[in-house]
Amino acid sequence: MEQAILYVDTDYRDQKSVHYMIFDGEKLVSYLRLIPPGVKFQNEHALSRVVTDPEYRSQKLASKIIKEAMNDVKGFPIRISGQAYLKGYYEGLGFKVVKGPYIEEDILHYEMLNKNI
């Protein structure tokens, strides 16, 4: 809703992904999915659907959940399609721009790679 994408996710990658969630009690406050190689990108894992409840963003939960997913596949590269306004944020996590900018879901993005060594 925040990004005005008002349709059901139809990329069919959820069933093949590992899902990371942080809860505050019973409330889901941060989420991402880790997509295995060959599903979104040919040779790399992908981080996707990174989201944190706006009320919790000051707690750096997105960074925590991203680092946890990266650690789980340490030694294997991770490629993302990151929103352009978050380019510096992802660079701070070790991602480098390899393509872009380009439009995806009517939002400017960069394809970024982290060797995750």
CORHUNOR-V633361 format. One record per helix or strand of 3 or more residues. SS is the DSSP state (h for helix, s for strand). FROM is the first residue (numbers start at 1). TO is the last residue. Records with the same first field share a line. If there is no record, write none. Layout:
SS: FROM-TO + FROM-TO
This chain:
h: 14-16 + 54-59 + 61-72 + 84-92
s: 17-24 + 27-35 + 45-52 + 78-83 + 96-104 + 107-114
